[in-house]
């Protein structure tokens, strides 16, 4: 393995660690601040960085021609990726466990693959179809198990996580379409942060009142401020930068495999830090999802060798 590829692998492992820790940090921070003020505070910080990004680019003569030509789709992406997807995620996670989120999150790349088949006519093998079907069964079993246990709040939270998975996968597919049109990923991401702030700030002020919202931020204990700043600066700006840098250097099919490392960081934090316990539904769901991932992602080396 050459040094350049090793550096890319280390970058993507770092991203997996950052995003793997994000779920537990969100859950912990929600103990001190409600989802909507949390999201708004987070995107005020992110949007300021994004405004600086665009200002810097404009001063350097950047015209954003492709970005402006596809502005309606860019806005749709921003809505799905930020206020809708993250709003659903935060409200869902407020009522369920990080362990459940870890199962939903790891299934995301396969749902994007399935969406690619529907909307982009991508080809997938029979092995991949079987794997995706098994993953879906695992996700549904874990998501609806609280119905059997009469855990209303957790069931509601898990259903919201399923909607988050659908919305987030849709935003990824739109981003894929924008990349095909040569719209740069960093422009999409930063515009989404700004759009998120433009929508969430008025909503929060309407629901909480400006004075109350400011008071929430001022009186928030330091440990919860750190959670918000982690999501804005580390899990947001830094992780997206590293993610895009890594994906530019290796194949997408190879880079996506690093997403499956996130539970290695999420699950220990959920168990040992947040004191969440493993349920029977989680163990069964995790087994089925792992089995489905192995089936879907394992390449048929014999066929590959014949093609070479």
Backbone bond lengths (Angstrom), bond angles and torsions (degrees), N, CA, C in turn:
res aa  C-N    CA-C-N  psi(-1)  N-CA   C-N-CA  omega(-1)  CA-C   N-CA-C  phi
1 X - - - 1.463 - - 1.524 109.75 -
2 X 1.354 116.08 128.76 1.457 118.68 -179.31 1.531 110.62 -78.11
3 X 1.329 114.79 163.22 1.460 121.33 -175.05 1.529 111.28 -63.51
4 X 1.321 117.56 -39.22 1.463 121.58 -178.20 1.526 111.31 -61.30
5 X 1.334 116.62 -45.61 1.473 120.33 179.96 1.522 110.72 -67.99
6 X 1.325 117.20 -36.60 1.460 120.86 177.88 1.530 110.60 -61.93
7 X 1.334 116.84 -40.65 1.466 121.06 178.37 1.535 110.63 -62.91
8 X 1.338 115.63 -40.91 1.463 119.55 178.84 1.525 110.16 -63.32
9 X 1.333 116.72 -42.79 1.466 120.46 178.32 1.530 110.74 -60.59
10 X 1.322 117.38 -42.34 1.463 121.13 179.48 1.530 110.84 -64.78
11 X 1.339 116.59 -37.30 1.460 121.09 177.63 1.528 110.07 -62.60
12 X 1.334 117.23 -47.01 1.462 121.02 -177.13 1.529 111.63 -71.09
13 X 1.313 118.05 -30.72 1.468 120.95 173.86 1.530 109.60 -66.59
14 X 1.337 116.31 -38.89 1.469 120.63 176.72 1.516 110.92 -62.40
15 X 1.333 116.90 -42.24 1.465 120.96 177.69 1.525 110.21 -62.58
16 X 1.327 116.41 -42.89 1.475 120.11 178.72 1.525 110.91 -60.84
17 X 1.337 116.72 -39.12 1.463 120.80 178.88 1.529 110.85 -67.18
18 X 1.335 116.72 -42.83 1.472 121.04 -179.84 1.523 110.56 -63.07
19 X 1.329 116.73 -48.96 1.469 120.02 -178.49 1.526 111.26 -74.72
20 X 1.330 117.24 -26.99 1.459 119.63 175.11 1.519 112.05 -66.23
21 X 1.334 116.38 -33.64 1.471 121.36 178.80 1.522 111.94 -81.59
22 X 1.328 117.88 -15.39 1.469 121.01 -173.91 1.527 112.34 -62.62
23 X 1.337 117.31 -44.62 1.461 120.47 -179.14 1.527 112.62 -57.60
24 X 1.346 118.31 -53.77 1.470 119.31 176.70 1.522 113.76 -58.61
25 X 1.332 117.38 -37.11 1.467 120.23 179.91 1.524 110.59 -68.67
26 X 1.335 117.39 -40.27 1.468 120.28 175.50 1.524 110.07 -59.69
27 X 1.339 115.58 -48.76 1.465 120.62 -177.75 1.524 110.62 -60.18
28 X 1.316 117.40 -43.11 1.461 121.51 179.66 1.526 111.12 -65.25
29 X 1.331 116.92 -44.11 1.464 121.24 -177.31 1.522 111.42 -67.72
30 X 1.339 117.58 -29.40 1.462 120.95 178.71 1.526 112.48 -66.97
31 X 1.325 117.00 -11.27 1.468 119.53 173.91 1.523 111.34 -69.87
32 X 1.332 116.53 -23.73 1.454 120.62 -175.63 1.507 114.96 -110.09
33 X 1.334 118.06 -13.99 1.464 120.73 -176.78 1.521 108.40 -149.99
34 X 1.334 116.59 140.96 1.465 121.67 -179.63 1.534 111.10 -67.79
35 X 1.344 116.22 157.75 1.474 119.20 -176.73 1.525 115.26 -55.17
36 X 1.344 117.66 -46.16 1.464 119.36 -175.40 1.531 113.02 -66.32
37 X 1.349 120.44 -48.46 1.468 119.03 174.95 1.520 112.62 -62.42
38 X 1.331 117.49 -35.04 1.465 122.21 177.10 1.532 109.32 -59.01
39 X 1.336 116.68 -52.40 1.463 121.08 -179.12 1.523 111.72 -60.72
40 X 1.330 115.42 -43.45 1.464 119.62 -177.87 1.522 110.90 -64.41
41 X 1.310 116.91 -47.84 1.462 122.54 178.03 1.521 110.05 -57.58
42 X 1.329 116.39 -44.27 1.465 122.09 -179.05 1.530 111.10 -61.84
43 X 1.354 116.90 -42.35 1.458 119.17 -176.07 1.518 113.34 -84.21
44 X 1.312 118.14 -17.41 1.463 119.12 168.97 1.523 109.02 -62.87
45 X 1.337 116.30 -45.54 1.466 121.13 178.45 1.530 110.74 -63.10
46 X 1.345 116.28 -49.72 1.466 120.60 -177.75 1.528 111.92 -63.02
47 X 1.340 116.35 -40.21 1.467 119.64 -176.99 1.528 111.77 -66.83
48 X 1.333 117.15 -34.22 1.462 119.73 177.14 1.524 110.97 -62.50
49 X 1.335 116.34 -40.59 1.465 120.34 176.67 1.527 110.15 -66.19
50 X 1.338 116.74 -39.59 1.466 121.23 -179.07 1.525 111.34 -67.66
51 X 1.321 116.73 -38.54 1.468 120.00 176.61 1.526 110.36 -62.38
52 X 1.315 116.13 -42.10 1.466 120.54 176.06 1.529 110.39 -60.68
53 X 1.343 116.87 -40.71 1.467 122.11 179.08 1.524 110.73 -59.07
54 X 1.347 117.21 -50.65 1.464 120.41 -178.50 1.527 111.50 -67.33
55 X 1.332 116.59 -38.64 1.467 120.21 178.54 1.527 110.75 -60.88
56 X 1.333 116.02 -43.19 1.464 121.72 178.81 1.528 110.83 -62.85
57 X 1.333 116.67 -43.07 1.462 121.29 -179.57 1.527 111.49 -65.84
58 X 1.333 116.07 -41.09 1.467 120.20 -179.50 1.525 110.62 -65.48
59 X 1.332 116.54 -40.90 1.462 120.52 178.83 1.525 111.70 -63.24
60 X 1.312 116.44 -27.71 1.468 120.99 178.31 1.529 112.08 -85.99
61 X 1.336 116.13 4.25 1.462 120.01 174.92 1.514 114.82 93.36
62 X 1.317 117.89 10.65 1.457 120.62 179.93 1.519 110.27 -68.56
63 X 1.360 116.95 132.04 1.459 121.17 -174.94 1.538 113.01 -99.90
64 X 1.334 117.89 -20.45 1.472 122.54 179.73 1.533 111.68 55.87
65 X 1.337 117.02 42.60 1.459 120.95 -175.97 1.524 112.30 -61.79
66 X 1.331 117.97 -49.36 1.473 120.64 -179.81 1.517 111.23 -67.41
67 X 1.327 115.73 -35.22 1.465 121.22 178.24 1.533 109.82 -61.83
68 X 1.321 117.45 -47.62 1.466 121.74 -178.44 1.531 111.23 -70.19
69 X 1.328 117.15 -34.10 1.461 120.91 -179.41 1.528 111.79 -66.78
70 X 1.318 116.60 -26.18 1.470 121.42 -178.05 1.532 111.31 -113.38
71 X 1.328 116.54 27.50 1.462 121.27 -172.97 1.533 114.03 -56.96
72 X 1.345 120.61 -42.24 1.478 118.97 179.51 1.535 112.65 -58.95
73 X 1.336 117.26 -41.13 1.464 120.18 179.40 1.521 110.41 -72.80
74 X 1.333 117.09 -34.08 1.463 121.10 175.72 1.528 110.34 -60.61
75 X 1.340 115.75 -42.41 1.467 120.57 178.92 1.531 110.33 -65.52
76 X 1.327 116.67 -41.84 1.465 120.34 177.59 1.521 110.71 -60.21
77 X 1.337 115.81 -42.77 1.462 119.69 177.04 1.528 110.65 -60.36
78 X 1.337 116.02 -46.42 1.453 119.88 -178.69 1.517 112.47 -60.51
79 X 1.336 116.57 -40.34 1.464 120.72 178.97 1.518 111.41 -63.82
80 X 1.331 116.49 -45.44 1.464 120.26 -178.56 1.530 111.79 -69.88
81 X 1.326 116.47 -41.50 1.461 120.80 -172.92 1.521 112.82 -73.78
82 X 1.340 117.29 -31.74 1.468 118.92 -172.32 1.528 113.35 -111.65
83 X 1.348 120.30 -79.31 1.465 117.20 -172.96 1.524 113.70 -64.73
84 X 1.342 117.76 -34.54 1.466 119.46 -177.70 1.531 110.48 -79.79
85 X 1.341 117.10 -59.62 1.470 120.13 -176.58 1.531 112.21 -61.14
86 X 1.327 116.43 -52.48 1.461 119.04 -176.55 1.526 111.71 -71.04
87 X 1.338 116.86 -31.89 1.459 119.33 175.17 1.518 111.05 -61.72
88 X 1.336 116.29 -46.87 1.469 121.06 177.69 1.524 110.14 -62.24
89 X 1.339 116.87 -42.42 1.466 121.02 -179.04 1.527 111.20 -60.96
90 X 1.323 117.63 -48.84 1.461 121.02 -176.53 1.523 111.74 -65.15
91 X 1.332 117.07 -43.36 1.467 119.56 179.47 1.532 110.55 -69.98
92 X 1.347 116.82 -35.13 1.455 119.61 177.04 1.518 112.20 -67.26
93 X 1.333 115.95 -45.35 1.459 120.64 -178.09 1.526 111.46 -67.22
94 X 1.331 116.61 -24.65 1.462 120.68 177.35 1.521 111.49 -66.92
95 X 1.362 116.45 -18.75 1.469 120.84 -176.04 1.522 113.88 -121.12
96 X 1.321 117.57 10.55 1.460 119.77 177.70 1.515 109.50 -144.33
97 X 1.326 117.62 -166.26 1.456 120.96 -174.52 1.525 111.69 -104.68
98 X 1.322 115.01 156.96 1.458 121.32 175.19 1.524 110.27 -66.29
99 X 1.321 117.00 -32.47 1.463 120.38 178.62 1.524 110.79 -61.64
100 X 1.338 117.06 -42.00 1.463 119.69 176.54 1.530 111.08 -63.00
101 X 1.328 115.77 -39.85 1.465 120.19 177.42 1.526 111.28 -61.16
102 X 1.331 116.81 -37.55 1.466 120.00 -177.72 1.526 111.29 -62.60
103 X 1.352 116.80 -34.71 1.466 119.64 178.58 1.528 110.93 -73.07
104 X 1.323 116.71 -42.04 1.461 120.16 179.46 1.530 110.36 -63.78
105 X 1.332 116.12 -43.69 1.462 120.69 -177.41 1.509 113.44 -62.65
106 X 1.335 116.73 -40.21 1.463 119.62 -176.38 1.528 111.07 -70.99
107 X 1.334 116.93 -20.16 1.467 120.01 178.25 1.527 111.88 -82.87
108 X 1.346 117.31 -11.97 1.453 121.62 -175.79 1.519 115.50 -53.31
109 X 1.338 118.74 -50.96 1.472 119.18 -178.12 1.527 113.96 -57.89
110 X 1.335 117.11 -34.45 1.462 119.04 178.77 1.528 110.96 -71.37
111 X 1.324 117.48 -33.42 1.460 119.98 176.41 1.526 110.48 -67.91
112 X 1.322 116.21 -34.58 1.462 119.87 175.60 1.528 109.47 -65.64
113 X 1.329 116.53 -40.73 1.469 121.08 176.57 1.522 110.82 -59.64
114 X 1.338 115.88 -43.94 1.466 120.55 178.78 1.522 110.71 -64.99
115 X 1.330 117.17 -39.68 1.458 120.32 176.72 1.516 112.09 -64.08
116 X 1.331 116.58 -34.73 1.458 120.93 177.14 1.514 112.09 -62.51
117 X 1.335 116.45 -34.08 1.462 121.28 177.46 1.524 110.29 -66.91
118 X 1.339 115.93 -42.68 1.466 120.96 -176.26 1.520 111.96 -72.42
119 X 1.338 117.69 -44.93 1.462 121.23 -170.30 1.527 113.85 -100.39
120 X 1.336 117.90 -24.38 1.459 120.39 -177.12 1.527 112.93 -117.90
121 X 1.329 115.42 4.13 1.469 121.07 179.36 1.531 111.93 59.13
122 X 1.342 115.53 30.83 1.464 119.03 175.31 1.528 109.77 -65.16
123 X 1.306 115.77 152.11 1.457 120.81 179.95 1.529 110.24 -99.30
124 X 1.320 116.31 133.30 1.465 119.80 173.23 1.520 108.75 -127.75
125 X 1.311 115.56 152.68 1.454 121.16 -176.69 1.530 110.59 -81.17
126 X 1.306 115.80 167.55 1.463 121.36 175.54 1.517 110.32 -61.04
127 X 1.332 116.53 -37.62 1.464 121.29 178.31 1.531 110.44 -60.79
128 X 1.339 116.89 -42.55 1.464 120.61 179.53 1.520 111.50 -66.24
129 X 1.334 117.52 -39.43 1.472 120.54 178.52 1.522 111.09 -62.58
130 X 1.315 116.68 -42.60 1.469 120.76 178.78 1.526 109.91 -63.97
131 X 1.344 116.12 -43.85 1.461 120.56 -179.70 1.515 112.08 -61.74
132 X 1.342 116.83 -43.83 1.463 121.39 179.53 1.524 110.50 -63.35
133 X 1.327 117.01 -39.94 1.466 121.02 179.09 1.525 111.13 -62.77
134 X 1.323 117.20 -42.48 1.462 121.07 179.40 1.530 110.71 -66.95
135 X 1.334 116.44 -41.10 1.472 120.33 176.74 1.521 110.50 -59.62
136 X 1.335 116.96 -43.67 1.458 121.37 179.86 1.527 111.03 -60.45
137 X 1.324 117.18 -41.69 1.471 120.67 177.57 1.526 110.43 -61.33
138 X 1.339 116.50 -44.29 1.459 120.73 179.35 1.517 112.51 -61.17
139 X 1.344 116.59 -42.80 1.469 121.23 179.11 1.522 110.54 -64.08
140 X 1.331 117.41 -44.56 1.460 121.43 -177.74 1.525 111.82 -67.10
141 X 1.329 117.06 -39.76 1.468 120.04 178.57 1.521 110.24 -60.52
142 X 1.329 116.78 -48.30 1.464 119.65 -178.71 1.528 111.51 -68.09
143 X 1.329 117.09 -34.71 1.457 120.34 -176.14 1.527 112.32 -71.27
144 X 1.334 116.93 -39.17 1.466 119.97 -174.06 1.527 113.65 -100.68
145 X 1.327 118.09 1.02 1.465 120.64 176.34 1.533 112.28 -58.57
146 X 1.350 119.32 -37.82 1.477 119.16 177.42 1.525 113.41 -58.20
147 X 1.351 118.45 -20.56 1.460 121.14 176.43 1.521 110.15 -63.74
148 X 1.334 115.84 -38.72 1.469 121.10 178.27 1.525 109.97 -67.90
149 X 1.318 116.31 -38.62 1.468 121.92 -177.26 1.528 112.49 -85.76
150 X 1.342 116.93 2.85 1.466 122.43 -179.49 1.535 112.01 57.53
151 X 1.338 116.69 38.19 1.472 121.82 176.50 1.526 108.08 -97.54
152 X 1.340 115.60 85.49 1.459 120.80 -172.88 1.512 114.15 -59.53
153 X 1.346 117.27 -47.62 1.464 120.44 -177.27 1.517 111.68 -63.64
154 X 1.346 116.19 -45.41 1.463 119.06 -178.94 1.523 110.55 -65.72
155 X 1.344 117.31 -37.57 1.466 120.38 176.56 1.511 110.39 -60.62
156 X 1.345 116.37 -45.42 1.466 120.72 177.93 1.522 110.60 -60.27
157 X 1.341 116.50 -44.07 1.457 120.85 178.75 1.516 112.05 -61.25
158 X 1.333 116.85 -42.26 1.470 120.75 -178.93 1.528 111.52 -67.84
159 X 1.333 116.45 -37.91 1.461 119.33 176.83 1.530 110.08 -63.72
160 X 1.338 116.32 -40.17 1.466 120.04 176.14 1.524 110.92 -61.92
161 X 1.343 116.85 -37.75 1.468 119.69 177.85 1.525 111.21 -63.82
162 X 1.343 117.12 -35.32 1.468 120.24 176.77 1.531 110.22 -65.02
163 X 1.342 116.73 -42.08 1.469 119.98 176.50 1.526 110.60 -64.96
164 X 1.343 116.06 -35.98 1.471 119.73 175.40 1.529 110.51 -60.85
165 X 1.329 116.40 -43.11 1.461 120.65 179.77 1.524 110.80 -60.45
166 X 1.330 116.72 -42.83 1.465 121.15 -179.98 1.528 110.70 -65.99
167 X 1.339 116.32 -47.22 1.469 120.70 -178.33 1.520 111.43 -65.31
168 X 1.337 116.83 -43.65 1.458 120.32 -179.42 1.530 111.01 -65.71
169 X 1.331 116.87 -40.70 1.464 120.36 178.26 1.528 110.38 -63.49
170 X 1.338 116.64 -38.90 1.468 120.75 178.18 1.528 110.62 -63.13
171 X 1.336 117.13 -40.44 1.467 119.66 179.30 1.520 111.11 -66.02
172 X 1.338 117.13 -36.03 1.467 120.75 177.41 1.524 110.84 -65.13
173 X 1.330 116.64 -40.33 1.461 120.76 179.11 1.533 110.80 -66.15
174 X 1.337 117.08 -38.72 1.465 120.51 176.56 1.527 109.88 -65.25
175 X 1.339 116.07 -40.96 1.467 119.79 177.65 1.523 110.49 -61.35
176 X 1.330 116.24 -38.83 1.458 120.42 177.99 1.526 110.27 -61.48
177 X 1.342 115.89 -41.29 1.463 120.10 178.40 1.528 111.12 -65.32
178 X 1.322 116.50 -39.49 1.460 120.56 178.77 1.528 111.54 -66.27
179 X 1.319 116.72 -36.87 1.466 120.21 177.38 1.523 110.67 -64.71
180 X 1.344 115.98 -35.42 1.457 119.93 175.97 1.531 111.09 -63.56
181 X 1.332 116.09 -29.70 1.458 121.43 178.25 1.531 111.83 -89.73
182 X 1.344 116.77 10.52 1.462 123.75 176.02 1.531 113.85 69.76
183 X 1.335 116.87 23.55 1.465 120.28 172.20 1.520 107.28 -83.45
184 X 1.314 118.05 126.09 1.456 121.54 -173.99 1.524 111.89 -71.14
185 X 1.337 115.13 142.05 1.460 121.29 -177.20 1.519 112.40 -60.59
186 X 1.350 116.62 -39.56 1.467 118.78 -177.75 1.524 111.46 -66.46
187 X 1.350 117.38 -29.78 1.466 119.97 175.79 1.530 110.97 -69.36
188 X 1.322 115.79 -40.24 1.465 120.43 176.97 1.523 110.75 -61.40
189 X 1.336 115.71 -48.80 1.457 120.55 -175.91 1.518 111.89 -62.70
190 X 1.328 117.07 -48.52 1.460 120.53 -177.05 1.529 111.99 -68.44
191 X 1.322 117.47 -35.90 1.464 119.46 176.73 1.518 110.67 -67.22
192 X 1.343 116.93 -34.39 1.461 120.71 177.99 1.527 111.00 -65.34
193 X 1.336 117.05 -39.90 1.471 120.82 177.75 1.533 110.86 -61.62
194 X 1.336 115.87 -43.17 1.467 119.90 -179.69 1.528 110.36 -66.68
195 X 1.333 116.31 -44.05 1.461 120.83 179.11 1.530 110.66 -61.20
196 X 1.337 115.74 -41.09 1.455 120.17 178.49 1.516 111.61 -59.06
197 X 1.325 116.26 -44.02 1.472 120.43 179.12 1.530 110.96 -65.56
198 X 1.345 117.39 -39.97 1.458 121.35 -179.07 1.528 112.11 -62.92
199 X 1.329 116.87 -31.58 1.463 120.79 -179.76 1.527 111.69 -87.29
200 X 1.321 116.38 -42.79 1.466 120.22 -173.34 1.524 113.27 -74.92
201 X 1.326 118.04 -34.85 1.474 119.75 -179.57 1.526 111.58 -60.54
202 X 1.357 119.25 -52.39 1.473 118.62 177.97 1.533 112.78 -61.51
203 X 1.347 116.76 -38.87 1.469 119.91 -179.79 1.527 111.01 -62.45
204 X 1.332 116.21 -43.09 1.465 120.33 -179.31 1.520 111.33 -67.73
205 X 1.326 116.83 -41.87 1.466 120.68 179.13 1.533 110.17 -63.74
206 X 1.350 117.24 -39.10 1.464 121.55 179.58 1.524 110.87 -65.13
207 X 1.337 116.93 -42.73 1.470 120.91 -175.65 1.527 112.01 -80.46
208 X 1.327 117.03 -43.54 1.465 120.82 -173.90 1.528 113.46 -100.00
209 X 1.334 116.25 -24.04 1.459 119.77 -172.52 1.516 109.97 88.02
210 X 1.337 116.58 142.15 1.462 120.58 -175.91 1.527 111.36 -61.44
211 X 1.336 116.82 -46.96 1.465 119.83 -177.46 1.528 111.15 -63.10
212 X 1.320 116.72 -41.16 1.468 120.25 -179.69 1.530 111.12 -67.14
213 X 1.350 116.42 -39.52 1.458 120.15 179.10 1.527 110.69 -63.51
214 X 1.334 116.22 -45.28 1.469 120.24 178.11 1.531 110.16 -61.41
215 X 1.331 116.29 -39.79 1.468 120.42 179.62 1.528 111.29 -65.04
216 X 1.340 116.00 -36.97 1.476 120.24 177.30 1.529 110.12 -60.16
217 X 1.326 116.29 -44.32 1.463 121.03 -178.75 1.528 110.89 -68.31
218 X 1.329 116.86 -44.25 1.463 120.85 -176.77 1.525 111.66 -64.79
219 X 1.334 116.80 -40.60 1.467 120.96 -175.56 1.525 113.46 -89.02
220 X 1.325 117.07 -0.99 1.468 120.31 -178.53 1.523 110.08 -66.93
221 X 1.339 117.90 128.55 1.473 120.10 178.32 1.534 111.60 -60.04
222 X 1.327 116.03 152.90 1.459 122.15 -175.61 1.523 112.81 -55.53
223 X 1.346 117.24 -40.03 1.468 119.79 -176.23 1.530 111.58 -61.54
224 X 1.345 117.10 -31.32 1.463 119.81 178.11 1.527 111.23 -81.86
225 X 1.334 117.78 -31.90 1.466 120.57 171.17 1.530 109.94 -57.48
226 X 1.326 115.81 -42.55 1.467 120.20 -179.20 1.527 110.98 -62.30
227 X 1.337 116.75 -36.74 1.459 120.29 176.85 1.510 112.08 -63.80
228 X 1.331 116.83 -42.01 1.464 121.38 178.95 1.533 110.39 -65.34
229 X 1.329 116.41 -44.73 1.460 119.83 -179.37 1.532 111.25 -67.56
230 X 1.321 117.08 -32.79 1.473 119.30 175.14 1.527 109.67 -60.79
231 X 1.339 116.37 -46.61 1.458 119.86 -178.66 1.520 111.85 -66.47
232 X 1.327 117.37 -36.01 1.462 120.54 -177.11 1.524 112.49 -77.29
233 X 1.329 116.49 -46.68 1.465 120.55 -171.46 1.529 113.33 -96.65
234 X 1.328 117.02 -43.92 1.465 120.18 -175.79 1.526 110.96 -85.22
235 X 1.348 116.27 -58.16 1.460 120.01 -179.28 1.525 111.90 -73.35
236 X 1.334 116.90 -22.03 1.455 120.68 179.20 1.511 112.84 -92.50
237 X 1.316 116.66 -88.48 1.469 122.07 -172.00 1.527 112.81 -59.63
238 X 1.342 117.61 -52.82 1.458 120.70 -175.89 1.521 112.08 -65.63
239 X 1.336 117.20 -48.48 1.469 120.40 -176.07 1.522 111.53 -63.62
240 X 1.355 117.46 -40.84 1.460 119.73 178.87 1.527 110.75 -64.63
241 X 1.326 117.02 -39.01 1.466 120.55 178.22 1.535 110.36 -62.12
242 X 1.331 116.36 -47.88 1.464 120.56 179.79 1.527 111.16 -65.06
243 X 1.335 116.07 -39.56 1.461 121.65 179.96 1.526 110.72 -59.72
244 X 1.323 116.45 -47.71 1.460 120.60 -179.14 1.524 111.29 -67.95
245 X 1.332 116.13 -38.19 1.463 119.97 178.12 1.527 110.77 -62.96
246 X 1.323 117.12 -41.47 1.462 120.75 179.18 1.515 112.40 -66.75
247 X 1.349 116.54 -41.37 1.463 120.50 -176.33 1.524 112.10 -71.59
248 X 1.335 117.25 -19.54 1.462 118.70 177.58 1.532 112.03 -73.72
249 X 1.326 117.01 -19.56 1.458 120.67 -168.71 1.523 114.69 -103.45
250 X 1.343 117.82 -19.24 1.465 119.49 178.48 1.524 109.65 -133.53
251 X 1.328 116.58 170.54 1.442 121.53 -177.42 1.528 110.50 -64.39
252 X 1.359 115.58 146.12 1.468 120.51 179.91 1.519 110.97 -60.16
253 X 1.347 117.12 -42.36 1.460 120.98 -178.68 1.526 112.02 -61.70
254 X 1.325 116.86 -29.66 1.465 121.20 177.89 1.525 110.71 -82.67
255 X 1.331 116.05 -40.51 1.467 119.85 -178.04 1.519 111.73 -65.66
256 X 1.342 117.61 -35.18 1.460 121.24 -176.50 1.526 111.70 -64.87
257 X 1.329 116.96 -24.41 1.463 120.34 -179.91 1.527 111.99 -63.24
258 X 1.333 117.26 -25.82 1.461 120.15 -179.95 1.534 111.65 -69.07
259 X 1.351 117.85 -19.16 1.468 120.55 175.53 1.521 111.40 -61.50
260 X 1.325 115.60 -29.48 1.465 119.68 -177.30 1.528 112.40 -74.59
261 X 1.334 116.75 -6.97 1.463 120.12 176.56 1.527 112.22 -81.53
262 X 1.318 117.54 -16.45 1.468 120.49 -174.35 1.527 113.73 -57.14
263 X 1.354 119.51 -42.15 1.471 118.31 179.00 1.528 114.08 -61.43
264 X 1.339 117.43 -22.80 1.461 119.51 177.65 1.529 111.22 -63.34
265 X 1.325 116.79 -24.60 1.460 122.01 177.17 1.532 111.47 -98.91
266 X 1.335 115.95 -34.45 1.460 120.25 -177.15 1.524 112.37 -69.28
267 X 1.334 116.73 -49.63 1.463 121.02 -172.27 1.529 113.07 -63.97
268 X 1.345 120.17 -47.09 1.482 118.67 176.90 1.525 113.04 -59.80
269 X 1.346 117.57 -39.65 1.462 120.29 178.40 1.523 110.93 -64.86
270 X 1.328 116.65 -39.70 1.465 120.54 179.94 1.523 111.26 -64.90
271 X 1.321 116.42 -39.44 1.471 120.74 -176.65 1.518 111.64 -78.52
272 X 1.322 117.44 -49.89 1.470 120.51 -171.38 1.534 113.72 -89.25
273 X 1.331 117.18 -26.49 1.471 119.73 179.98 1.527 111.30 -96.01
274 X 1.355 116.33 -50.31 1.462 120.24 -177.88 1.524 112.81 -88.73
275 X 1.337 116.91 -6.67 1.470 122.52 177.36 1.528 112.81 63.06
276 X 1.326 117.31 32.74 1.455 120.25 174.63 1.523 109.51 -79.19
277 X 1.317 116.06 151.14 1.472 120.42 -177.43 1.521 110.21 -112.13
278 X 1.318 115.12 151.42 1.458 121.55 178.90 1.523 109.52 -78.77
279 X 1.330 116.72 122.43 1.466 120.92 177.03 1.527 109.48 -93.38
280 X 1.330 115.54 164.16 1.463 119.38 177.38 1.529 111.00 -62.95
281 X 1.340 116.15 -36.28 1.468 119.25 179.79 1.523 110.75 -66.36
282 X 1.347 116.70 -36.42 1.463 120.04 178.71 1.529 110.11 -65.82
283 X 1.338 116.96 -44.84 1.467 120.70 -178.87 1.520 110.51 -62.48
284 X 1.349 117.17 -45.25 1.465 120.62 179.33 1.523 110.39 -65.87
285 X 1.346 116.35 -45.29 1.460 119.79 179.17 1.513 111.92 -61.91
286 X 1.344 116.79 -41.95 1.465 120.96 -179.99 1.520 110.79 -63.80
287 X 1.338 116.45 -39.98 1.468 120.32 179.14 1.523 110.81 -62.42
288 X 1.346 116.19 -47.70 1.464 119.93 -178.92 1.527 111.66 -65.38
289 X 1.336 116.70 -40.59 1.470 119.92 179.34 1.526 110.47 -65.72
290 X 1.334 117.18 -42.26 1.467 120.58 177.88 1.526 110.22 -62.05
291 X 1.329 116.06 -42.97 1.464 120.14 178.67 1.524 110.52 -62.29
292 X 1.337 116.35 -45.41 1.461 120.16 179.29 1.511 112.60 -62.63
293 X 1.332 116.72 -40.29 1.467 120.62 178.90 1.520 111.15 -64.49
294 X 1.325 116.38 -41.94 1.470 120.51 179.51 1.525 109.97 -61.58
295 X 1.336 116.02 -44.34 1.463 119.99 -179.56 1.532 110.76 -65.88
296 X 1.327 116.32 -44.04 1.469 120.48 -175.34 1.517 113.05 -72.02
297 X 1.337 116.86 -36.04 1.461 120.06 -171.70 1.529 113.95 -97.89
298 X 1.333 117.27 -12.91 1.460 119.54 178.29 1.515 109.88 -75.66
299 X 1.296 116.68 121.34 1.461 120.70 -177.50 1.522 110.83 -82.41
300 X 1.308 114.45 147.96 1.455 120.35 174.97 1.531 107.58 -83.07
301 X 1.312 114.66 93.91 1.471 119.84 -172.70 1.529 112.30 -65.42
302 X 1.324 116.25 -26.34 1.463 118.29 179.62 1.525 110.17 -66.63
303 X 1.351 115.72 -45.61 1.464 120.16 178.70 1.529 110.11 -65.81
304 X 1.341 115.96 -41.75 1.456 120.59 -179.95 1.522 110.89 -61.01
305 X 1.324 116.54 -40.44 1.455 121.13 -179.81 1.518 110.83 -65.82
306 X 1.357 116.04 -38.96 1.465 119.75 179.35 1.538 110.91 -65.08
307 X 1.379 115.36 -36.15 1.459 118.54 178.45 1.516 111.89 -66.92
308 X 1.340 115.75 -34.43 1.450 119.71 179.59 1.522 111.40 -71.89
